[in-house]
Amino acid sequence: MAIHSLPTQPQAEPYQMIARLSPTHLRPYVLGWAGFRTRAGAPAHPSRMLPLNAATLIIDFTGMGPIVTGPRATATFSAHTPWRHGVAVGLTPAGMSALTGAPIREVVGTTARLEDLLGTRAAELTGRLIASASWAARFSLLEERLTAWLRPGAGTDDLIMHAWRRLQEPVGPPTVGPLAGELGVSRRYVELGFRRVVGLSPKTVARIARFQRTVDTWRRPSATLAEGVACGYADQPHLTREIRAMAQMTPKQLFAFVQDTDRLTG
C-alpha cells in the first residue's frame, strides 16, 4: 500500500496505520486498504498528499464526508488535515471504473465526494465501517462490499491496464519505447491510451511508481536513506532532484516523516 499523505509538520506522536494488501481476486482493481488514526486531541495540521498512481477512497469516522482523491504527479496541500481516524482504499484505474463507472482520468489531481460516485452506497459503507468493532472486521467488510459492487470491464482497456501494472513493478520497462515493444504496439498507441484511460502519460506514471517504491522502502524500520537510490534512480543527485520536485521536500525530510509511523493492531 502506497502512502497517501503525510502531515507537513512533525507530530508529537507518530501517525498510526495498519495496511493490508487486497485478496488475489480483487488485486486487479483494489491495491489494498489501510486503517489510520492520529492521537486523540492532537491539533489539525496542513496535510501533504504525496504523488500517487491510484485513486484513494478515504472514509473518516470523525464526521468528514467520504471522499475520493485522484492520482497526482506532485505533492498537493490542504489547509488542514480533514481525516483523523478511518480507512483508506487504493483503487487501480480499472478499479475506479469498475466501482464507480467513472474513468480515473476524471479525478486526476482533484478530490470528489464519494456519494457523487457511489450514491447511497457511500453512506451505507461509512455507517457499517464505523459500527465495526475492529480493523479486521472493517477489512472483511470492505472485501465483501467491494466484491459485490465491482463491475469489471466498464471503460477500461486491458492492454493499457497491463502496461500500467508493468510500470508499477520494480523491474518494469524503464521507458515507453521498450514498454510498447513488449506489448507489440506503437509508442503512440501507449501514450494515447494512457491519456485516455489513466489521465497521465506513461512517463509520469513511471516516475510516480519509482517515487512510491522509494517511500515504501523507507517505511521499513531498518531502512536507510541510501537505499532509495536502488529504487530506480541513476544516482543520489537524481534521487534528490526527483524527491524535491515531486514531494517538495528533501530526501532526508521525507525519510524522517515516513519513518515516523506506528503500526496499529486489532
C-alpha positions as CSV (number, residue, x, y, z in Angstrom):
1,M,0.0,0.0,0.0
2,A,1.4,3.4,-1.0
3,I,1.4,6.2,1.5
4,H,-1.4,8.7,0.6
5,S,-0.4,11.7,2.7
6,L,1.8,13.0,5.5
7,P,1.5,16.0,7.9
8,T,3.5,19.0,6.9
9,Q,4.8,19.4,10.4
10,P,6.5,17.0,12.9
11,Q,3.9,15.5,15.2
12,A,4.2,15.0,19.0
13,E,3.3,11.3,18.5
14,P,3.8,9.1,15.4
15,Y,1.0,8.7,12.8
16,Q,-0.6,5.3,13.3
17,M,-1.5,3.0,10.4
18,I,-2.4,-0.7,9.7
19,A,-2.2,-1.6,6.0
20,R,-3.2,-4.8,4.1
21,L,-3.0,-5.8,0.5
22,S,-6.3,-6.8,-1.1
23,P,-7.0,-10.5,-1.7
24,T,-6.0,-12.0,-5.0
25,H,-9.4,-11.8,-6.7
26,L,-9.6,-8.1,-6.0
27,R,-5.9,-7.3,-6.9
28,P,-6.6,-6.0,-10.5
29,Y,-9.0,-3.4,-9.0
30,V,-8.1,-2.8,-5.4
31,L,-4.5,-2.3,-4.3
32,G,-5.4,-2.7,-0.6
33,W,-6.8,-0.9,2.4
34,A,-5.4,0.9,5.4
35,G,-6.7,1.9,8.8
36,F,-5.3,5.2,10.2
37,R,-5.5,7.2,13.4
38,T,-4.0,10.3,14.8
39,R,-3.6,11.0,18.5
40,A,-6.8,11.9,20.2
41,G,-7.0,15.6,20.8
42,A,-4.0,16.4,18.5
43,P,-4.3,19.7,16.7
44,A,-5.1,19.6,13.0
45,H,-2.1,20.4,10.7
46,P,-1.9,21.0,7.0
47,S,-1.6,17.8,5.0
48,R,0.8,16.9,2.2
49,M,-0.7,14.5,-0.3
50,L,2.1,12.6,-2.0
51,P,2.4,11.7,-5.7
52,L,0.3,8.6,-6.3
53,N,-0.8,6.5,-9.3
54,A,-4.1,5.3,-7.7
55,A,-7.4,6.8,-6.7
56,T,-8.0,6.7,-3.0
57,L,-11.3,6.3,-1.1
58,I,-11.0,8.0,2.3
59,I,-13.7,7.2,4.8
60,D,-13.3,9.2,8.1
61,F,-15.1,8.2,11.2
62,T,-15.0,11.6,12.9
63,G,-17.5,13.5,10.8
64,M,-15.9,14.4,7.5
65,G,-17.8,13.1,4.5
66,P,-16.2,10.3,2.5
67,I,-14.1,11.4,-0.5
68,V,-12.1,10.1,-3.4
69,T,-8.7,11.7,-4.2
70,G,-7.3,11.1,-7.7
71,P,-3.8,10.3,-9.0
72,R,-1.3,13.2,-8.9
73,A,2.2,13.7,-10.1
74,T,3.4,16.2,-7.5
75,A,2.5,16.8,-3.8
76,T,-0.6,18.8,-3.1
77,F,-1.5,20.5,0.2
78,S,-4.7,21.1,2.2
79,A,-5.2,23.9,4.6
80,H,-5.7,21.4,7.4
81,T,-5.8,17.6,7.8
82,P,-9.5,16.7,7.4
83,W,-9.0,12.9,8.1
84,R,-8.1,11.8,11.6
85,H,-9.4,8.2,12.1
86,G,-10.8,6.0,9.4
87,V,-9.9,3.8,6.4
88,A,-8.4,4.4,3.0
89,V,-8.8,2.1,0.0
90,G,-6.5,2.3,-3.1
91,L,-8.1,1.7,-6.5
92,T,-6.3,1.0,-9.7
93,P,-7.6,2.7,-12.9
94,A,-9.6,-0.5,-13.6
95,G,-10.9,-0.5,-10.1
96,M,-12.1,3.1,-10.3
97,S,-14.1,2.4,-13.4
98,A,-15.5,-0.9,-12.1
99,L,-16.6,0.5,-8.8
100,T,-17.9,3.9,-9.8
101,G,-18.4,3.8,-13.6
102,A,-16.2,6.9,-13.9
103,P,-12.8,6.7,-15.5
104,I,-9.9,7.6,-13.2
105,R,-8.8,10.4,-15.5
106,E,-11.8,12.4,-14.3
107,V,-10.3,12.7,-10.8
108,V,-6.6,13.2,-11.6
109,G,-5.3,15.9,-9.4
110,T,-8.6,16.6,-7.7
111,T,-11.0,15.4,-5.0
112,A,-14.6,14.2,-5.4
113,R,-17.3,13.4,-2.9
114,L,-17.8,9.6,-2.7
115,E,-21.6,10.0,-2.6
116,D,-21.4,11.7,-6.0
117,L,-19.8,8.5,-7.4
118,L,-21.5,5.8,-5.3
119,G,-24.8,7.3,-4.4
120,T,-26.4,5.9,-1.2
121,R,-23.8,3.2,-1.1
122,A,-21.3,5.7,0.3
123,A,-23.3,6.4,3.4
124,E,-24.1,2.7,3.8
125,L,-20.4,1.8,3.7
126,T,-19.4,4.6,6.1
127,G,-22.0,3.6,8.7
128,R,-21.1,0.0,8.6
129,L,-17.4,0.7,8.9
130,I,-18.0,2.9,11.9
131,A,-20.1,0.3,13.6
132,S,-17.5,-2.5,13.1
133,A,-15.6,-3.5,16.2
134,S,-12.1,-4.0,14.9
135,W,-9.8,-3.3,11.9
136,A,-10.1,-7.0,10.9
137,A,-13.9,-6.7,10.8
138,R,-13.6,-3.4,8.8
139,F,-11.3,-5.0,6.3
140,S,-13.5,-8.0,5.9
141,L,-16.5,-5.7,5.3
142,L,-14.5,-3.8,2.6
143,E,-13.7,-7.1,0.9
144,E,-17.3,-8.2,0.9
145,R,-18.8,-5.0,-0.3
146,L,-16.2,-4.2,-3.0
147,T,-16.5,-7.8,-4.3
148,A,-20.3,-7.3,-4.6
149,W,-20.1,-3.8,-6.1
150,L,-17.3,-4.1,-8.7
151,R,-18.5,-4.3,-12.3
152,P,-15.3,-5.2,-14.3
153,G,-14.9,-4.2,-17.9
154,A,-16.5,-0.7,-17.7
155,G,-14.4,1.9,-19.5
156,T,-11.1,0.1,-19.4
157,D,-8.5,-1.2,-21.9
158,D,-6.9,-4.5,-21.0
159,L,-3.7,-3.7,-22.8
160,I,-3.3,-0.3,-21.2
161,M,-4.1,-1.7,-17.8
162,H,-1.4,-4.4,-18.4
163,A,1.0,-1.6,-19.3
164,W,0.0,0.4,-16.2
165,R,0.7,-2.6,-14.0
166,R,4.1,-3.2,-15.6
167,L,5.2,0.3,-14.8
168,Q,4.4,-0.3,-11.1
169,E,6.9,-3.2,-11.0
170,P,10.5,-2.7,-9.7
171,V,11.8,-4.4,-12.9
172,G,9.3,-2.8,-15.3
173,P,10.4,-1.3,-18.6
174,P,12.4,1.9,-18.0
175,T,11.0,3.9,-20.9
176,V,7.9,4.0,-23.1
177,G,9.7,2.6,-26.1
178,P,10.6,-0.8,-24.6
179,L,7.2,-1.0,-23.0
180,A,5.5,-0.5,-26.4
181,G,7.8,-3.1,-27.9
182,E,7.0,-5.6,-25.1
183,L,3.3,-5.1,-25.8
184,G,3.6,-5.3,-29.6
185,V,2.1,-1.9,-30.3
186,S,3.4,1.6,-31.2
187,R,4.7,4.1,-28.7
188,R,1.9,6.5,-29.8
189,Y,-0.7,3.8,-29.0
190,V,0.6,3.5,-25.5
191,E,0.9,7.3,-24.9
192,L,-2.6,7.9,-26.3
193,G,-4.1,5.0,-24.3
194,F,-2.6,6.3,-21.1
195,R,-4.1,9.7,-21.7
196,R,-7.5,8.2,-22.4
197,V,-7.6,5.7,-19.6
198,V,-5.4,6.9,-16.9
199,G,-5.2,10.7,-17.5
200,L,-1.4,10.7,-17.1
201,S,1.4,10.0,-19.5
202,P,3.2,6.6,-19.1
203,K,6.4,8.6,-18.3
204,T,4.6,10.3,-15.5
205,V,3.2,7.0,-14.2
206,A,6.7,5.5,-14.2
207,R,8.1,8.5,-12.2
208,I,5.3,8.2,-9.6
209,A,5.8,4.5,-9.3
210,R,9.5,4.9,-8.7
211,F,8.8,7.6,-6.1
212,Q,6.3,5.4,-4.3
213,R,8.7,2.4,-4.3
214,T,11.2,4.7,-2.6
215,V,8.7,5.7,0.0
216,D,7.8,2.1,0.6
217,T,11.4,1.1,1.0
218,W,12.0,3.9,3.5
219,R,9.0,2.8,5.6
220,R,10.8,-0.3,6.9
221,P,12.1,0.3,10.4
222,S,15.6,-0.9,9.3
223,A,15.7,1.2,6.2
224,T,18.5,3.7,5.4
225,L,18.3,6.8,3.4
226,A,20.9,5.5,0.9
227,E,18.6,2.6,-0.1
228,G,16.4,5.0,-2.1
229,V,18.8,5.1,-5.0
230,A,18.3,1.4,-5.7
231,C,14.6,2.0,-6.4
232,G,15.4,3.1,-10.0
233,Y,17.4,6.3,-9.8
234,A,20.7,6.8,-11.7
235,D,22.5,8.1,-8.6
236,Q,22.0,10.2,-5.5
237,P,21.7,13.6,-7.3
238,H,19.0,12.1,-9.5
239,L,17.0,10.9,-6.5
240,T,17.4,14.2,-4.7
241,R,16.1,16.2,-7.8
242,E,13.1,13.9,-8.2
243,I,12.2,13.9,-4.5
244,R,12.4,17.7,-4.3
245,A,10.4,18.1,-7.5
246,M,7.7,15.6,-6.6
247,A,7.4,15.9,-2.8
248,Q,8.6,19.5,-2.3
249,M,10.9,18.4,0.5
250,T,14.4,16.9,0.7
251,P,15.0,13.1,0.7
252,K,16.2,13.4,4.4
253,Q,13.0,15.2,5.4
254,L,10.8,12.7,3.6
255,F,12.7,9.8,5.1
256,A,12.1,11.2,8.6
257,F,8.4,11.7,8.1
258,V,7.9,8.2,6.6
259,Q,9.8,6.6,9.5
260,D,7.6,8.4,12.0
261,T,4.8,5.9,11.7
262,D,3.5,3.5,14.3
263,R,1.8,0.2,13.4
264,L,-1.8,-0.3,14.6
265,T,-3.2,-3.7,15.6
266,G,-6.6,-5.1,16.2
